[in-house]
Amino acid sequence: MVLLTDIFYLIAASLFILGLKKLSSPKTARVGNLLAMLAMLIAVVVTLLDKQIVDFSFIIAGVIIGAFIGTIAAKKVEMTAMPQMVALFNSLGGGASALVAFAQYMRHPQSTDAFILGTIIVSILIGTVTFTGSVVAFAKLQGIMRGAPIVFKGQKWVNVLIFAVLIALAVMIIVRPSPMAVMLAILCLSGILGVSTVIPIGGADMPVVISLLNSLSGLAAASTGFVLSSNMLIIAGSLVGASGIILTNIMCRAMNRPLTNVLFGAVGSDGGAAAGTGEKRQVTGYSAEDAAVMLESAQNVIVVPGYGLAVAQAQHVLHEMALLLEENGITVRYAIHPVAGRMPGHMNVLLAEANVSYDQLFEMEVINDDFQHTDVALVVGANDVINPAARTKKESALYGMPILNVDQAKTVIIIKRSLSVGFAGEDNELFYDSKTMMVFGDAKKMLTELVHYLKG
């Protein structure tokens, strides 16, 4: 039986790795997700059968309740709320790991095995930080908390002090048996550390935070795997942890900012007009009909989607507009910035939902040089990722971040509700450029009007 279990675990581990590989491309991501789901199913079923659990009542109840909640969430949660749901999933992963490790400690509080005690503490610490940090990320994304950084005097030193106390308490438990109160103190302080680490992070950095918390949830799971002597949990957790930290690094490079600046820089605003000077300047507003005329006269168009597209749920009508342009012999492509939206891959998922061909989606480094040969760049709800201040304004929070070269296109059409600043709190000079056509209004409404005019 043990040999058979190991064989199934090996199959599950292989499927996890293969699934993760396929998730690296939009074309194969759906298959990768299915392979990972199959791997998890195999791992869970084999674990339940192998451990010969006496009473499955709570497990079956958990499966039913979890399946019901998951199904409702998958069907009801809108694409704009997907980052919040991912943040909640991260919190549940971290919280589950911390609870399992804590339960294991309660079973053997006087264990003399320093390694097991160490892994229990690591799992509780990382899992609880992930849980509370992810809950804060959810609250910021959902608007329950303000999206702008929440800071107070001496905040960094408070975090350092909490971490130092956690290390001291961990050493105390490992060196000699300690009362349960010490482990409870670690649990509580870890929760506080998660909150105090995430509240000073602004909305523009949420994609990085979500990716980092995802990595931490994997590390917590891997630590719990050591606690339970579960090779499968160690492998799965390590894969999540490693891929999450790699993605975090990619996102940081896309913004040209180190992770320390994201975590401790307190960069960004709520993304409203009050954060900048945008509403104080005037530009000429163009109609959807004006934009349609310009698009019809183009030979090639690059579409730049942003969070505003997700908010308006306009991906389907955008795809309809693109199909109309293609019927007229116009080449349409999509330029995807790594940090566009509120979570990693947000724009890819959004456009995939509208059945946009993967062949039309291009990453920034692939398509950026093509803007200078493009007739029209159509920006829908994007701001910071096209802001030229990133190249020239040294005092700007955006300075140094690679942006999409939208300003190099012959004509720029920007569909946006107003001249309000983005989450970085920086006014966008491209709005006032002579070759820019600002089409003010809800993205879905404006694109619907565009479709109407394109149909004649």
N, C-alpha and C positions, 0 to 999 in steps of 0.2 A: 504493500500500500504506500509505503514511504517513497519507493522508487517511482511509482505511478504519479504521486503528488508532485515530485520534483520535475517529472517530464512535463506535466501540465503547466507548472510554474515557468518552466523554460519556454514553453510555447507562448504563454501570456507575456513574458518579458520580451520575446522576439517581436510579438505583435505590437507591444508598446513602442519599441524602438522604430519599427517600420511605420507605425502610425504617426509618430513624431516627425519622422523624415518627410512623410507626405504632407504634413501640416505646414511645411515650409513654403509651399506653393499654392496659390489660389486654385489652380487647376486640379490639384489632387487633394485639397484640404478635406473635401467631403468624404472621400474614401479613407483618408487618414483618421478622421473622426470616428468612422464606423469601425475601423480596425482597433482603435483604442478602446471603444465601447465593448467590442467582443473580448478584448484582452481583460478588461476589468470584470466582465461577466464570468469568464473562466476563473480568474483569480479569486473572486468572491465565493463562487460555488464550491471550488475545490477546498478553500480554507474552511468553509462551514462544514463540509463533509469530513475533512481530515481531522478536525478538532473534536468531532463527535460530541457536539453540544447536546446536553441533556434536554433542555427546554428551549424550543424555538419560538415561543409565544411572543416575546418582546422583539425578536428579530423580524418575524413575519409582520408584526404590527408596524415596525419601523419601515419595512419595505413598502407596505401598502400606503402609509401616510406620506412617505417620501416620494413615492411614485405619483401620488395624487397631487402633491404640491408642485413637483417638477413639471407635470403635464400642464397644469393650470398656468404656471409661470411661462412655459414655452409658448403657449397659445395666446396668452393675454398681454405679456410684457411687450411694449412697442420697441422698435429699434432704437429710439432715442434713449430708452431706459436700459438698454443692454449693458452699458458700463456699470450702472448701479447693481444689476443682477450679478455681473462678474465679481464685483466687490463683495457682495453678500456671499457668493460661493466661496471666495477666498476666506472670508471670515469663518464660515462653517467648517472648512477644511482645517484651518488652524485651531479652531475651538475644539473640534473632535479629537485632534492629536493631543492637545493639552489635557483634555478630560480623560482620555485613555491612559496617558502617562500618570496622571494624578491618581487614578483608580488603582493602577499597578503599585504605586507607592503606598497607598492605603492598605493594600493586601500584605505588603512586606516592608513596613516602615523602618524596621531595624536591620535591613539588609546590609551586610558588610562588603558587598561587591561594589567597589568604587566605580567601576566602569558603568554598571547598570544604574547606579545613583546619578552618575554624571549625565548619562543619556536621558534619564527621566527629567532632570533639571533642564537640560537643553530643550527637550521637547516641550516642557511646560512654558519655559521662557519664550521661545520662538513662537509656539502655538498661540499663546495668549497675546503677545505683541501683534501677531497677525490678525487675531480675532478683533481686538479693540481698534487697531489701526484701520482695518478694512471697514469696520462699522462707521468710523469717522469719514473715510473716503466715500462710503455710501451716502452718508448724511450731507456731505458737501455737494456731491453730484446730484442728489435729489432736491437740493435747495432747503433742506431742514437746517443746515448750518450755512453760514456765508461762505461762498467759494473762495474769497480772497484770503490770504494768509492771516492766521490768528496768532499774534505774537505778544509776548510780555517780556519785561526786563529780566535778564538773567536766565532766559529760557534754556539756552544751550547748556549752561552750567548745571541747571536743574536736571537735565537729561543725563549729563555726565555723572552727577551725584547718584541718581537712581541706579544707573548701570553699575557704578562702583559698589553700591550697597548690595545689589543682586549678586555680583561676583563674590563678595565677602560672605553672604548667606549661603551661597552654593558651596564654597570651600568648607564652611562650618558643618554643613550636612555630610559632606563626603568624608571629612576628617574624623568626625565622631557622631554617634547617634544623637539626633536632635528632636525636640518635640514637634508635633504636627504643625504648631503655630509658625514655625520657621518656613515650612513649605508653603503654608497659606500666605505668608508675607511675600514669598517669591511670586506666587500667583497674582496677588494684588498689585505689587510693584510693577510686574510685567505688563499688566493691563494699563496702568497709568503711563508707562513708558510708550506703549503703542499709541495712546491718545496724544501725548505731548510731542511725539515724533511726527505725526501726520497733520495736526492742526496748523502748523506754520507753512504748509505746502499749498500753493495756489492752484486754481482750476486748470491753468495751462499745462501744469506738470502732472496732472492726474493720470495720463497714459503711462508715464514712467512709474508712478506710485503703484498703480494696479499691477503692472508687470513685476515690480519688486515684491509686492505682497504675495503675488502668485508664486514667486520663487521661494519666499519664506514658508508658505504653506507646504510646499514640497519638502523643504528641509525639515520642517516639523514632523511631517509624515515619515521621513527617512529615520529621524531620531527615534520615533515611536517604534519603527521596525526593529531597531536594535533592542529596545526595551522588551518587545514581545518575541524576539528571536525569529522575526518573519523576514525571510530573504526577499519575498515578493514586495512587501511594503518598502523595504530598503531600496530596491531597484526602482519602483514606481516613483517614490518620493525623490530619489536622486535625479531621475530624468526630469521631473517637474522643476526641481530646484535649479538644475544646470541650465535647462532651456529658458527658464524665467530670467536668470541673471544674464544670460547671453542677450536675450531680447531687451532687457533693461539697458545693457551697454549699447546696443544698437540705437535705442531711442535717445540715449544721452548724446551719442555721436551725432545724431540727426539734428540735435539742438545746439551742438558744439558747447556743451556744458558738462562738467564732471558731475557725478552722482552726488558728491558732497554739496555742490551748489544747489542741486534740486532739493535735497533734504533740508539744508540749513540756510539757503539763500533768501527764503521768504519772498519769492518772485511772483508777481501777478496781481490781478484784481478780479472783480466779479464779472468783468467783461461788459460793463455798461457804460453809457455816455458820461456818467458822473466821474468815471475814473480818468477821463482824458479831456481833451479840448475839441474832440471831433464835432460836437453839435454846434460849436460856436462859429464854424466856417460854413460857407455856402458853396454849393456846386449846382450845375444844371442837371435836373433829373430828366431822364429819357423814358419813353413809354416802351411797352413790350413790342409794339408795332415797329418802332425805330430799331429795336434790337433784332427783330425778325428780318427786316430789310438788310441789315448788316450781315447777318448770318447767311442769308440766301445768296449774297454776293461773294461769299468766301469760297475758297477751294479746300481749305483745311481748317479744322477747329480743334482746339484742345480744351477739354472741360476740366476745371479744377473744383472738385467737391470739397465742402467743409462741413462743420458741425451744423450750420444753418440748414443744410440740405436734410440732415437727419431730423432736426427739430420740426421742419415743415412736412416731413414724410413725403418728400417730392421725388424720390428716386425713380418711381414708376413713370411719372410724367416726363422726367428728364430723359429716360430711355426712349420714350415715345417720340420726343423731340429729336433725339439723335437718329432714330430710324428714319424720320422724315427727311432729315438732312442727307442721310446716306442714299436715300432713294433719288435725290437730286444730284448724286455724284460727288457729294462733299465728304471728305475723309474726316472722321470723328474719332478722337482718342481721349483717354482720361489720364490725367497726371495725379498720382497719389503721393502725398507727402507722408513720411513715416509717422508724424505726430498729429496728423489731421484728425479731428474728432476727439472723443473723450476716452478712448481705450485703444490699445494696439490693434491695428487692422480694422478699425471701425468703418472706414470708407469702403474697403474691400468687401466686407460683409454686407454693407448697405446696398452696394451696387449689384452684388451677387443675388441678393433677394429680388432685385428687379430684372434678373436674367441678362444683365450686361455681359457680353462675351469676355472671358478672361483675357483673350488676345488683345483686347482694347485697353486693358489696364496696364499702366507703365509706372514703375517706380521713379522717384525724383532723379536719381543719377542717370537713368537711362534716357529720359525724355527732356531733361532740362535744356540741353543745347538746341533742341528743336524749336523752342519758342521764338527764336530770332527769325525763323523761316515760316512762322505761323501767321495766317491772316487774322484770325480771331481767337482770343483766349477768353473763354466763358467761365467766370468764377461764380459759383453758387454757394453762398454762405461761408466762404473762407475769409480769413483776415490776417492773422499773425504769420501764417505760412507763406504769404505773398508780400509781406511788408518790406519795402526796400530799406527801412531803417536798420534792418539786420546787417546791412552791408556798410552803412556810413555813420550811423549815430552811436558813437562809442559809449555814451552814458545810458543808452537804452538797454532794457533787460533782454531784448532780442539780439543785441549786437553779437555777431559771429555765428549766428544760427544759419545754416544753409537753407535757402528759401527757393521756391519755384520761381523761375525767371519770367513770370507773367508780364512784367513791365517791358520785356523785349519783343513782345508780339506787336504786330502792326496796329491792331485795335484790341482794346480790353473792354469786355462787358462784365460788369459786376452786379449781380442780383443780391440785394441786401436790404434789410428793413430800414436802416438808418446809417448815419456816419459814425455810430458809436465805435469805440475802440474794442480790441480783442481782449483776451484774458491776460495778455502781457501788459495791458494798460497803456499801449503805445499807439498814438495817432498814425494813420496810414496815409502817407503822401500820395500813394498811387490813386487814391480816390479823387484827387484834385488834378491829376495829370490831364493834359489837353486831349490825349487819345483815349481816355477812359470814359465809357458811357455808364453812368450810375443808374440802374433801374431799381427804384425803391419799392419795396413791398414784400409780402410773404412769398417765399420761393415757389411754393406749389401754385399759388394764384398767378404769379408772373409767368411761370413756365407753361401753365395751362393756356394763358393768353397767347404765348409764343406759338404753341402748337396750333391754336385756332388760326393765327395769321399765316403760319406756314402751310396750313391746309387750304388757304385761299378763301 
